[in-house]
Amino acid sequence: MGRPVMTTRAEEHLYVSTLPGLEPALEQEATLLGWRPRRVEGGVEVSGPAGLHQEANLRLRTASRVLWRVGTFHATDVASLTRGLAALKLSHLWAGRAPPRLAVVLKRADVPHQDVVLTAAARAWNLASVEKAGPLDEEGGPGLTLLVRVEGDAFTVSADTSGEPLHRRGYRQEVSRAPLRETLAAGILLLAGYDGVEPLVDPMCGSGTFLVEGAWMSMRHAPGLREGFAFESFPGFDANAWSTRKKKAQDEALATPRSALRGFDINAGSLGTARRNARRAGVTLTLERQDVRALMAPPGGPGLLVANPPYGKRVGEAEDLPGLYRALGTTLRHGFPGWRAALLVPDDAMLIRALALPDARGLPVRNGGLRCRLLLTR
């Protein structure tokens, strides 16, 4: 077997993951930051100077998690696997005290079971055992979690720098009956071309996620201005660099949004949740109780209408949905002339036809594991 290929601290190689369907939005974000991303399955790869992992966690709105490439090697048996893991340079990530957690992803792997990798890791690092990490899309925290990706005899080892999933911004302590991840809301706004200046309306705003994410984009508020990233517990953590990055982001943020943001919902409880979430996010929203069937465009448009209507999976009764979708389509066509729309709907031909938006472009996305379409109108 060849010698393992390691990354150096002078240049970082990152894999940034995102939700299925949001890869173009993540690539767009990274490009606008002056990076040179390469779109791959499930995210982008990007390289840059030391500290890039901090900047990615701080700035990227659609990122689910930032993984820092540690090294790659080939192994065909337990002995060569143990040698490859032992050769990894982990001193800047792990102080050697609390054992790292391992998440193992097998892709066309010759290794028969994840436990083989865990056993080899324990031998390589002289530990009694190595803890298996839970699903990285939901779990995380301080300390070192390594992701080992196995494809045939090729092993790629990366360190999780995020800890808590990046969609947990901190402001959404309450959710409506059909919650939408913050990263998905931001990605939809980016794919719809929202520029932070044009008016934004959500006619079924629920807990207000679209509106808060839109307000943060309009205010140039970095989504990662929080504490508790996994990289803050690494031995090589540069606290001064992190403090400088956060201060720069805070100084760049505007006090108020540059656009008008309005939310409507027929459910008074949802509007209360949206107000409290917005308050925690440091933004003020214009919210009003109103049925989508009677809604008309507010002054100051045209702009972007964005909505995540019920699917019949979590809220609402399936037999009522076609009528609701017909009403939404009618409101968009007649109540919002000249406006663009971004509608996250289930991948259901009957409901999409009910909207009567024949010129809408559909993009496949997933919301909470459900297959959906993002419909974008001109």
N, C-alpha and C positions, 0 to 999 in steps of 0.2 A: 504494500500500500504506500502511496505517496505521502509526503509530509502534509499535515493540515495547513490550510491557508487561513491565516488569521487577519483580522482587521487591526489597524493601528489607531491609537488615540489621536493622531494628527489628522486623520480623515475618518469620518463616520459613514457607515453604509447602513441605511435604514430601510425597513419595510414598514410602510404605513397602511394599515388595513382600514376598510370602510364597509358599509352595508352593500349587499348585492345591488347593482344598478347605479351606485353613486361613484363608481371609478372615474367617469369623465369629470364630475364636479370636483373630486379630490385632485385630479391632475390639473384642472384649471386653477384651483387654489394655490397649489405648489408652484405652478408656473408664474402666477402673479406675484409670488413672493421672491421671484428671481432665481428659483431653483430650476433644475433640469430633470424633472421626474420621468420615469419610465412606467407606463401603465402596464400592470400585470393582473393576473387573476386575483380578485379580491382587494385590490388596492394599488399602490404605486411603490416603486423603489426609487430612492434618492440618496445621493452622496453629497457630503460637504464637510466643512471644517468642524473642529471640536465644538461641542455645544449645540450641534444641529438638532439633537434629540430634544433638548430643552425648547428650542424655537418651534419645533413641530408640535409638541404638546401644547404650547402656548397659543399658537396662531391658527391651526387648522380646524375649521368648523365641522368638517365632514369626517374627520378621522375617528375611527373607533379605538385604535390602539397604535402605539409607536414601538416598534421592535428594532433593537440595535443589533446588527449582525456581529457575532463574536467570532465565528469561524466556520469553515466547511472542511470536510474530509470524507474519505471513502473507507468503508469497513465491510468485511464479508463474514465475520464471526465475532463472538463475544470478546476474544482477545484483542483484535484490531479495533473494535468499538471502544474498549476500555482504554487503549492507548490513545485513540483520537480524542476522547473526552479529557484524558489526563493532560494532553498537550495544550488545551485551550488556556489562553491567558485571561484570567478572571480577577486579577488583583484589584482592578479599578471598579469592579462590580460587587465583589464578595470579600468580606474580611475573614472568611474561614470559620466563623463561629456558628451562627444559625444556618442549618443546611438549606441550600436552595431548593425551591420547588421546581418540578419538571412537568411540562405539558408536552406530550408526544403526539405528533400527527403522522400517521402512516399513509404514504401515497405509493402504491405499487411496491411495497416494502418486502425485502427478503427476510428481515427480522420477524420472527413469528409472533411476538407479543410485546406490548408496551412494557411489561414487567422486565423483559430482557434489558431494555435501555435503562430502566431504573436501577437494576442490579449492577449493570456495568458502571453507571455513574457513581454509585456508592463505592465500588472498588477503586475507581479512578481517583476519587477525592478522599479516600480513607475515612469513610463515614459508615456508621452502623446501618443507615438506610437513607433513602431520598424520598421525600414526600411527592406524591403525584398531585399536580395542580388540577383544579376544576376547570370547567370551560372558561376560556379567557374572555369571551364576549360578555360574561356576567360577573365574574369574580375578579379579585385583585386586591392589592394592598401593598404595604411597605415590604422591604426585603427583596430578595432576588428570585424571580421566576424566569426560568429558561424554557424556551420553546425549541424542541428538537423535531425538525421536519425530516422525514425519511422517505426518499424516493429511490427504490432499488437499493444500491449499495452506497448512495450518496447521502450524507448527513449534513444538515445545515442547522447551526445552533445560533439562536438569537436571544437577547435579553429583553424582557418587557420593561420599558421605561415608564409606562403610564400608571400602573397600579389599578386604581378604580377605572372602569370603562369611561371613555371620554365623553360619552353622551350624558353623563351625570354632571351637569354644570353646577348644581347646587341650588338653583332657584326653584326647581319644580318639586317641591315637597308635597304637593297635592296634585292629583291627576283626575281627569274626567273619566267617564266610563269607557272611553276608547282612546287610551293614551298613545301619543306619537313621540318617538324618540327625537330628542333635540337635534342629533346629527342628521336624521332623515329630513326633518323640517328644514334645516339649513341647506341640505343638498338639493331639495326640491326648489327652494328659492333660487339657488345658483343655477340649476338647470333651466329654470324659467327666465333667467336673465335679469333677475331683480337687481337694481343698481343702487339701492339705498336712498334714492332721491324721489322716485315716482311714488304716488299713493299706493298703499297696500290695504286690501280689504279681505277679511276672512268671514264669510257669511255663516259659518258653523264653527265658531272658534274654540269651543270646548274649554280646555284649561289654558288656552292662549299660547301654545308653543310656537306656532307659525309667527305670531305677532311679536313675541319676545325675541325670537331669533332674528326676525326682520329688523326689529329696533336695534339690536346689537350690531347687525351689519351696517345699518344706517349711521350708527354712532361710532363705527370703527372700534367697537369694544371687543377685545380679544377674548375668545371663549375659555381660555385656560388660565384665567386669573384666579387661581385657587391654590390651596396648600394640599400637601399629601400625595404628591406624585411618587411613584416607586423610586425614581432616580434620586430623590432627596435623601434616601437612606443608603446610597452607594458610597463606598469608601472614597471614590474619586470625585464625589459631588463638588462642583464649583459653586459655592453659595454666593460668592460675589457676582459671578457672571449671571446667575439666576436672578438675583436682586436687581441687577442692571437691566436685564431683559424685561422684567415685569414693570419696572419704573418707566422704561421707554414706551411700553404698550399702554400704560396708564396715562402717560402724558399725551399720547396720540389720540386717545379717545375723546369724543365730543360729549358735552353735557346733556344734550338732547338730540333726538333723531332728526335727520334732515328731511324726512318724509312724514306724511300723515298716515297713521296706522289706526285702522278701525276694525273692531270685532263685533259680530252679532251672533246671538244664539237665542233659541226659544226657551232654553232652560236657565232659569235664574241662578240655580246653584252652580252651574258651570261658569257663569259670568263672575260669580263671587270667587271661585277658584282662580280664574284668570287674573282677576285684580290682585289677589294675594301673591300669586306667582310673579306677576309683573313688578310688584312692590319689592319682592326679594331680589329681583334682577336689576333693580334700580331704574326702571322705566315706567312711564305713565302712558296708559293706553286709553283710547276712547272706546268704550264698550256700551252696547245697548241691547236690550231684549227685543228681538224682532224675529218673526217667522221669515224664512228664506223666500216663501211664496209671495210676500208683499214687499220685498226689498228692492230699493232703487239705489243707483249709484250716488254716493255723496259728492258734494262739490269738490272741485280741484282736480278732477281726473282729466283724461283717462289714466289708468294705472294697471296694477296687477291684482286680480282676484285669485285667491288660493284657498283650497278647501280639501278637507278629508272627510267626505260624507260617510254615513254608516254603511257597513258591509253586510249586515245580517248575520255576522259571526259573533259579534260582541254586544252590540246594542241594536235595538229595533227588531221588528219582525220582518222576515224575509218577504212576506206577501205585501208589505207596505212599501218596499223599497222602489219598485218601478215608478210609482206615483211621485215619490220624493225626488227621484232622479229626473223625471220629466219636468217637475217644478223647478229644480235647480237649473236645468238647461234653458227653460223659458226665461227665468230671471236673468241668466247670463246674456241671452240673445237680445232681450227687449229692455231689461232694466239697466244694463251696463254696456251700451253701445260704444264701440271703440276700445274697450278694455281687453287686455289679454287675460287668459285664465290658465291656472295650473291645478288640475284636479287629480288627487290620488284616489283611485277607485279600484275595486276588486277586478281581477281578470275574468270578468263575466260579460259575455257578448250581449246578453239581454239588457243589462243595466247600462252598458256603454251605448247601446242603440237608443235607450230611453232618453239619454241626454240630448240626442239629436244635434251633435256637433261633428258633422261629417269631415270637416277640414282639420280636426284635431290630430296631432301627431302623438303616437303612443310609445312610451318607453317602458320596458319591463323593470320592475323594482320589487322588493319584498318589504313587507311591513309586519314585524313580529312573526316571521315565518310564513305569512300569507302571500301568495302570488298576487301581485297588483300591477296596474298600469298607471303610469303618470301621463295624463292627457294634457298636452300643451296646445293652446289655440294661438293663432296669429293675431 
